[in-house]
Amino acid sequence: MQFTSFEFIIFFPIVVLVFYIVPKKFRQIWLLLASYYFYMGWNAKYAFLILISTLITYTCAVLMEHAGTGSKKKRVVVLTVGLVLNLGILAFYKYFYFLRDSIASILSVFGIKMGASRFDILLPVGISFYTFQALGYMIDVYRGTVKAERNFVRYALFVSFFPQLVAGPIERSGHLLGQIEAISHKKSWNFDKVTRGLLMVLWGFFMKMVIADRAAVFVNQVFDKYYVYHGVALILASILFAVQIYCDFASYSVIALGAARILGIELMVNFEAPFFSRSISELWRRWHISLSSWFRDYLYVPLGGNRCSRARKYFNNMVTFTVSGLWHGASWNYVVWGAIQGVYIVIGDLLKPLKTGFQTYFHVRIKAFGYQFCQGLCTFILFVLSLVFFRADTVKDACYYLYRMFTSFDVWSFFDESIYHLGLERNEMNVMLIGIVILILVDAYYARKKALFDVLVKEQPLAVQYVIVAVLLVMVIVFGVYGEGYDAAQFIYFQF
């Protein structure tokens, strides 16, 4: 069940209505049932995998807490078992053929051939998200930063809470479990929060249906046959893919935040206007924050973080980003994309003394708009170039795409209107551009005030609020990409 589907438009109001009608003590059970029903909308049998992951991490956490701090060896054993079982399930469903084919390629070098028999393994939607959320909780219990949750219903809801179940944000137990407990004995209804939640849902629908899904038409057209197009089309497609993936994933997080807020629960902000970043390291502090912080706390820091030699710190960065790339997909192009992010971070750190010297020698005003704009533009260009590896089917395709981008540039494409024959006609392109302008304005507001879309709207006079809502609603209904026969609306991050 997708957020932008008609099924969800029926499902969610029913969930909210029953949530506020039933006695408070039954709210957790109701949301748990609703969450499993929501997930079973894709494939009912894979709800069993969530239950297995929940049972494993719940049991391991209780056993670790029962062992106490004095039995570190026992706690390590329990933690290891929990990690191996959960990561084993994830590896089987997501990486089985990737590992098998990689091993087969290595063995073929030595003249050894593996059997070619295959069987169907359907990747469960959102398995990486709920697995990482459950593992984060278990590791926190091991570290002693949170206590083991003894109420199984409450913990099961923490793992499966439907607004953020299949595409994040990846919540921490210390932030979400307490809120889940509170809905059973505290007043949840708050008119202001509900209206703010609806505003966030509307903004998420706008980002997804007006911008992301429209950009996807152009992007798919070019990337699927990149070898017949020239520089202008390739450059525009790579830029629009950056816009598409940002709006696609951020929209899910925004809708999740709004839906949860209507139910009295606050989820973490997952994106903070990342394209206003002035360095790649800053971009990764603003992009997919829940995942970036997860890898920082549970991989980068345990490896040694930055409290070690410079060489080891760079190694830790490369490992973390490479694994992050692999998390996004079972393909070498994702691994390369992740490694590129690590290289960006390392080079950026190495160039810091040179950058500081340049600023001092030329008396650069680092707070000047022009200088900061150039920094942001360079950061955006570097990120866009790396995303070619993310979108291409293979590393070879990505390399050839970049090669054609820079060696087959046709400036006349700007004037012969050929860009209007790449899936989007002139009117469709104009609608998308208007949407992107609105997006830039909203993100600029966030970059300046650290306030979300709902705050922006609520700050306006009441009449202006109605106008904003009406305009966005009309654009979603009239210009949103949806309807019968449209099958490209699935959120990109569902595959992860």
C-alpha positions in Angstrom: 0.0 0.0 0.0 1.6 3.2 -1.1 1.0 6.6 0.5 -0.1 8.0 -2.9 -2.6 5.2 -3.6 -6.4 5.4 -3.3 -6.2 2.5 -0.9 -4.2 4.6 1.6 -6.6 7.5 1.2 -9.3 5.2 2.5 -7.1 3.3 5.0 -5.5 6.2 6.9 -8.7 8.1 7.9 -10.2 4.8 9.2 -7.0 4.2 11.2 -7.2 7.7 12.7 -10.9 7.5 13.4 -10.7 4.2 15.3 -7.5 5.4 17.0 -9.3 8.3 18.6 -12.5 6.4 19.3 -11.2 3.2 21.0 -10.1 3.4 24.7 -6.5 4.5 25.1 -5.4 1.2 26.4 -6.2 -0.4 23.1 -4.5 2.1 20.9 -1.1 0.3 20.7 -2.9 -2.9 19.7 -4.9 -1.1 17.1 -1.9 0.6 15.5 0.0 -2.7 15.5 -2.8 -4.4 13.7 -3.0 -1.5 11.2 0.7 -1.6 10.7 0.8 -5.2 9.8 -2.3 -4.8 7.5 -0.5 -1.9 5.8 2.6 -4.0 5.2 0.7 -7.1 4.1 -0.8 -4.9 1.3 2.4 -5.7 -0.7 2.9 -9.4 0.2 1.2 -11.0 3.2 3.7 -13.7 3.8 6.6 -11.3 4.3 4.9 -9.9 7.4 6.2 -13.1 8.9 9.8 -11.8 8.4 9.0 -8.6 10.4 7.6 -10.8 13.2 10.7 -13.0 13.2 13.0 -10.0 13.3 10.9 -8.5 16.1 11.0 -11.8 18.1 14.8 -12.2 17.8 15.7 -8.6 18.8 13.1 -8.5 21.6 14.4 -11.8 23.1 18.0 -10.8 22.7 17.5 -7.5 24.3 15.7 -9.0 27.3 18.4 -11.7 27.7 21.2 -9.0 27.6 19.5 -6.9 30.2 18.8 -10.0 32.3 22.5 -11.0 32.1 23.5 -7.6 33.6 26.6 -5.6 33.2 28.6 -8.2 35.1 28.3 -10.8 32.4 29.8 -9.0 29.4 30.8 -12.3 27.7 27.2 -13.6 27.8 25.9 -10.2 26.6 28.4 -10.2 23.7 27.3 -13.7 22.7 23.6 -12.8 22.7 24.3 -9.6 20.7 26.3 -11.5 18.2 23.6 -14.1 17.8 21.0 -11.4 17.2 23.2 -9.6 14.7 24.0 -12.7 12.8 20.4 -13.9 12.6 19.0 -10.5 11.5 21.8 -9.7 9.1 21.6 -13.3 7.8 17.9 -12.8 6.8 18.7 -9.5 5.2 21.7 -10.9 3.3 19.7 -13.9 2.0 16.8 -11.8 0.7 18.8 -8.8 -0.6 22.3 -10.0 -1.4 22.1 -13.8 -2.2 22.5 -13.5 -5.9 24.9 -10.5 -5.7 27.2 -12.6 -3.5 26.7 -15.7 -5.6 27.4 -13.9 -8.9 30.4 -12.1 -7.4 31.9 -15.3 -6.2 31.2 -17.0 -9.6 33.0 -14.1 -11.4 36.1 -14.6 -9.1 36.1 -18.3 -9.6 35.8 -18.0 -13.3 39.1 -16.3 -13.4 40.6 -19.6 -12.2 38.6 -21.6 -14.7 36.0 -22.8 -12.1 32.4 -22.6 -13.1 29.4 -22.5 -10.8 26.0 -23.9 -11.6 23.6 -21.5 -13.2 20.4 -22.7 -11.5 18.3 -19.9 -9.9 15.2 -19.7 -7.8 12.9 -16.7 -7.2 13.8 -14.5 -4.2 11.4 -11.5 -3.9 12.9 -8.7 -2.0 10.6 -7.8 0.9 9.7 -4.1 0.8 11.6 -2.0 3.4 13.5 -4.9 4.9 16.7 -2.8 5.3 14.8 -0.1 7.2 13.0 -2.2 9.8 16.1 -4.5 10.2 18.3 -1.5 10.9 15.8 0.0 13.3 15.5 -3.3 15.3 19.3 -3.8 15.3 19.8 -0.2 16.5 17.5 -0.9 19.5 19.3 -4.1 20.3 22.8 -2.5 20.2 21.5 0.4 22.4 20.3 -2.2 25.0 23.7 -3.8 24.9 25.4 -0.4 25.4 23.0 0.4 28.3 21.7 3.6 26.7 18.1 2.2 26.8 16.4 -0.4 28.8 14.9 -3.5 27.2 11.2 -3.1 26.4 9.3 -5.9 28.2 5.9 -5.1 26.6 6.0 -7.1 23.3 3.1 -5.3 21.7 4.8 -2.0 22.3 8.1 -3.2 20.9 6.4 -4.9 17.9 4.7 -1.5 17.1 8.1 0.2 17.4 9.5 -2.1 14.7 6.5 -2.0 12.4 4.9 1.5 12.9 3.4 1.9 9.5 4.1 5.6 8.6 7.9 4.9 8.6 7.9 1.2 8.2 9.0 0.7 4.5 11.2 3.8 3.8 12.1 5.4 7.1 13.1 7.5 8.8 15.0 4.8 10.8 13.9 5.8 14.3 15.8 5.3 17.5 14.2 3.4 20.4 15.0 6.2 22.8 13.0 8.6 20.7 10.0 6.5 19.5 9.3 3.9 22.2 8.5 6.4 24.9 6.0 8.1 22.5 4.4 4.8 21.8 4.0 4.2 25.5 2.5 7.6 26.0 -0.4 7.1 23.5 -1.9 4.6 26.0 -2.4 7.1 28.8 -2.0 10.6 27.5 -4.2 12.8 25.5 -3.2 12.5 21.8 -5.7 14.7 20.1 -4.3 18.1 19.4 -6.0 20.2 16.7 -2.9 22.2 15.9 -0.8 19.1 15.6 -3.4 17.4 13.4 -3.6 20.4 11.0 0.2 20.7 10.9 0.4 17.0 10.2 -2.1 17.4 7.3 0.0 20.2 5.9 3.1 18.0 5.9 1.1 15.2 4.2 0.0 17.7 1.5 3.5 18.9 1.0 4.8 15.4 0.7 2.1 14.6 -1.9 3.2 17.7 -3.9 6.9 16.7 -3.8 6.1 13.2 -4.9 3.3 13.5 -7.4 4.0 16.9 -9.0 7.8 16.9 -9.0 9.4 13.5 -8.5 7.1 11.4 -10.6 7.1 13.9 -13.4 10.9 14.2 -13.4 11.0 10.4 -13.4 9.5 10.3 -16.9 12.3 12.4 -18.3 15.0 10.6 -16.3 13.8 7.1 -17.3 13.6 8.1 -21.0 17.2 9.3 -21.1 18.9 6.8 -18.8 17.2 3.8 -20.5 18.7 4.8 -23.9 21.5 7.1 -22.8 23.7 5.9 -25.7 21.6 7.7 -28.3 21.5 11.0 -26.5 23.9 13.9 -26.4 25.4 16.1 -23.6 22.4 18.4 -23.0 19.9 15.6 -22.5 22.4 13.6 -20.4 23.2 16.6 -18.2 19.5 17.5 -17.7 18.6 13.9 -16.9 21.4 13.7 -14.3 20.3 16.9 -12.7 16.6 15.9 -12.7 17.5 12.6 -11.2 19.0 14.4 -8.3 15.8 16.3 -7.9 13.7 13.2 -8.4 15.4 11.0 -5.8 15.4 13.9 -3.3 11.7 14.7 -3.8 10.9 11.0 -3.9 12.5 10.0 -0.7 12.0 13.3 1.2 8.3 13.2 0.3 8.0 9.7 1.9 9.7 11.0 5.1 7.5 14.1 5.1 4.3 12.2 4.6 5.4 9.7 7.3 6.1 12.6 9.7 2.7 14.2 9.0 0.8 10.9 9.3 2.5 10.1 12.6 1.9 13.6 13.9 -1.8 13.2 13.3 -1.6 10.1 15.6 0.2 12.1 18.2 3.7 10.9 17.5 6.7 13.0 16.3 9.2 11.4 14.0 12.6 12.7 13.3 13.3 15.1 10.4 15.1 13.1 7.7 16.1 15.8 5.3 17.3 19.4 6.0 17.4 21.2 2.7 20.5 19.1 1.5 21.0 21.0 -1.8 21.8 24.1 0.2 24.9 22.4 1.6 28.3 23.9 0.9 30.3 20.7 1.1 29.8 17.0 0.7 30.3 16.3 4.4 27.6 18.9 5.2 25.3 17.4 2.6 25.5 14.0 4.3 24.6 15.7 7.6 21.4 16.9 5.9 20.6 14.0 3.6 18.8 10.9 4.9 19.8 11.9 8.4 18.4 8.8 10.1 20.5 6.4 7.9 23.7 8.6 8.0 23.5 8.9 11.8 22.8 5.2 12.1 26.0 4.3 10.2 27.9 7.0 12.2 26.8 5.6 15.6 26.8 1.9 14.8 29.7 1.5 12.3 31.9 4.6 12.0 32.3 5.2 15.7 32.9 1.5 16.6 35.6 1.4 13.9 37.4 4.2 15.7 35.6 7.3 14.2 37.9 10.2 14.0 39.6 9.5 17.4 42.5 7.8 15.7 45.3 8.5 13.2 44.4 10.4 10.0 45.0 7.3 7.9 42.7 5.2 10.1 40.0 8.0 10.0 40.1 8.0 6.2 39.8 4.2 6.2 36.8 4.4 8.6 35.2 6.9 6.3 35.7 4.7 3.2 34.4 1.6 4.9 31.3 3.4 6.2 30.3 5.0 2.9 31.1 1.9 0.9 28.9 -0.2 3.2 26.2 2.6 2.9 26.4 2.2 -0.8 25.9 -1.6 -0.5 22.9 -1.0 1.8 21.2 0.9 -1.0 21.3 -2.1 -3.4 22.9 -5.4 -4.3 24.9 -4.2 -7.2 28.5 -2.9 -7.8 27.3 0.4 -9.1 25.8 1.2 -5.6 29.1 0.1 -4.0 31.0 2.4 -6.3 28.6 5.3 -5.6 29.1 4.9 -1.9 32.9 4.7 -2.3 32.8 8.0 -4.3 31.1 9.7 -1.3 33.9 8.4 0.9 36.5 9.7 -1.6 34.8 13.1 -1.6 34.9 13.3 2.2 38.6 12.3 2.3 39.7 14.7 -0.4 37.6 17.5 1.2 39.5 16.9 4.5 42.9 16.7 2.8 42.2 20.0 1.0 41.1 21.9 4.2 44.6 23.5 4.8 44.8 24.5 1.1 41.3 26.0 1.3 42.1 27.9 4.5 45.3 29.2 3.0 43.5 30.3 -0.2 40.9 32.2 1.8 43.5 33.9 3.9 45.8 34.9 1.1 43.1 36.3 -1.1 41.1 37.8 1.8 38.0 35.8 0.8 34.8 36.8 2.6 33.6 33.4 3.4 30.1 34.7 4.4 29.6 36.5 1.2 26.7 35.2 -0.9 28.7 34.8 -4.0 31.3 32.6 -2.3 28.8 30.5 -0.5 26.8 30.1 -3.7 29.8 28.8 -5.6 30.5 26.4 -2.8 26.9 25.1 -2.9 27.0 24.9 -6.7 30.3 22.8 -6.7 28.8 20.5 -4.0 25.7 20.0 -6.1 27.6 19.3 -9.3 29.8 16.7 -7.5 26.8 15.0 -6.0 24.9 14.9 -9.3 27.9 13.3 -11.1 28.1 10.6 -8.4 24.4 9.9 -8.8 25.0 8.7 -12.3 26.5 5.6 -10.7 23.4 5.3 -8.5 20.9 5.5 -11.4 22.8 3.5 -14.1 22.3 -0.3 -14.3 26.0 -1.1 -14.2 29.3 0.7 -13.5 30.2 0.3 -17.2 27.0 2.1 -18.1 27.7 4.9 -15.7 31.2 5.5 -17.0 30.0 5.6 -20.6 27.1 7.9 -19.6 29.6 10.3 -18.1 31.9 10.0 -21.1 29.1 10.9 -23.5 28.0 13.7 -21.3 31.4 15.5 -21.7 32.4 14.4 -25.2 29.1 14.6 -27.1 27.8 18.0 -26.1 25.2 19.5 -28.5 24.5 23.1 -27.5 21.8 23.3 -30.2 19.5 21.1 -28.0 18.7 24.3 -26.1 17.2 25.9 -29.2 15.7 23.1 -31.3 13.2 22.1 -28.7 14.4 18.5 -28.8 14.3 18.4 -25.0 10.5 18.5 -25.2 10.6 15.1 -26.9 12.1 13.2 -24.0 9.0 12.1 -22.3 7.7 15.6 -21.2 6.0 18.0 -23.4 6.5 21.8 -22.9 3.5 22.2 -20.6 4.6 19.2 -18.5 8.1 20.6 -18.3 6.8 23.9 -17.2 4.7 22.4 -14.5 7.7 20.5 -13.2 9.9 23.7 -13.3 7.2 25.6 -11.3 7.2 22.8 -8.8 11.0 22.9 -8.5 10.9 26.7 -7.9 8.3 26.2 -5.1 10.6 23.5 -3.7 13.6 25.8 -3.7 11.7 28.5 -1.9 10.5 26.1 0.8 14.0 24.6 1.3 15.5 28.1 1.3 13.1 28.9 4.2 14.2 25.8 6.0 17.9 26.6 5.4 17.4 30.0 6.9 15.0 29.3 9.8 15.4 25.5 10.4 11.6 25.3 10.2 9.5 22.9 8.2 6.7 23.6 5.7 4.0 23.6 8.3 5.7 26.3 10.2 6.1 28.4 7.0 2.4 28.1 6.3 1.3 28.8 9.9 3.3 32.0 10.0 1.2 33.5 7.2 -2.1 35.3 7.7 -5.1 33.0 7.6 -6.1 34.1 4.1 -2.7 33.3 2.8 -2.7 29.9 4.5 -5.9 29.1 2.6 -4.4 30.2 -0.7 -1.2 28.1 -0.2 -3.2 25.0 0.7 -5.7 25.5 -2.2 -2.8 26.0 -4.7 -1.0 22.9 -3.6 -4.1 20.8 -3.4 -5.2 21.9 -6.9 -1.7 21.2 -8.3 -1.7 17.7 -6.7 -5.1 16.9 -8.1 -4.8 18.5 -11.5 -1.1 18.1 -12.2 -0.2 15.1 -10.0 1.1 12.0 -11.9 -1.2 9.2 -11.0 -4.1 7.2 -12.3 -4.9 4.0 -14.1 -2.0 2.6 -16.1 0.6 4.5 -14.2 3.0 2.1 -12.5 6.0 4.3 -12.0 4.8 6.0 -8.8 6.3 3.5 -6.4 8.7 5.2 -4.0 12.3 4.6 -5.1 13.5 3.7 -1.6 11.0 0.8 -1.3 13.6 -1.3 -3.1 16.1 -0.8 -0.2 
